[in-house]
Amino acid sequence: MFNMQGNLVNSFEVNSGSFSFSKNNMNSGVFIYKVKKNGSIVGTGKLVITD
């Protein structure tokens, strides 16, 4: 996950078909994410976290 300045703020390794995380340790803001499979990007999106 990247912040709007392009800095990597978090990354996760997923070994199953679903994924969830807790926003408890993240600041509010807008984040960009990308999903990779075998080194190739298979999805991207925007995540908005609010208090």
C-alpha positions as CSV (number, residue, x, y, z in Angstrom):
1,M,0.0,0.0,0.0
2,F,1.3,3.4,-0.9
3,N,0.3,6.8,0.4
4,M,-0.6,9.6,-2.0
5,Q,3.0,10.8,-2.0
6,G,4.0,7.4,-3.4
7,N,5.7,6.1,-0.3
8,L,5.3,2.4,0.6
9,V,3.5,2.4,3.9
10,N,2.5,-1.3,4.2
11,S,2.9,-4.6,2.4
12,F,1.3,-8.0,2.9
13,E,2.0,-11.5,1.6
14,V,-1.2,-13.5,0.9
15,N,-1.2,-17.2,0.4
16,S,-5.0,-17.8,0.0
17,G,-7.9,-16.5,-2.1
18,S,-9.0,-13.9,0.5
19,F,-7.4,-11.2,2.6
20,S,-8.3,-8.8,5.4
21,F,-6.4,-6.5,7.7
22,S,-7.1,-4.2,10.7
23,K,-6.9,-0.5,10.2
24,N,-5.9,0.0,13.9
25,N,-2.3,0.8,13.1
26,M,-3.0,3.0,10.1
27,N,-3.6,6.7,9.9
28,S,-6.6,8.1,8.1
29,G,-6.0,8.9,4.5
30,V,-6.2,7.7,0.9
31,F,-4.0,4.8,-0.1
32,I,-3.2,3.1,-3.4
33,Y,-2.8,-0.6,-3.5
34,K,-1.7,-3.1,-6.1
35,V,-2.1,-6.9,-6.1
36,K,0.6,-9.0,-7.7
37,K,0.6,-12.7,-8.6
38,N,3.8,-14.4,-9.7
39,G,5.4,-10.9,-10.1
40,S,2.7,-9.6,-12.4
41,I,0.2,-6.9,-11.3
42,V,-3.3,-8.4,-11.5
43,G,-5.2,-5.6,-9.8
44,T,-5.0,-2.1,-8.4
45,G,-7.3,0.2,-6.4
46,K,-7.8,3.0,-3.9
47,L,-8.5,2.6,-0.2
48,V,-9.9,5.4,2.0
49,I,-9.4,5.0,5.7
50,T,-11.4,7.2,8.1
51,D,-11.5,7.4,11.9
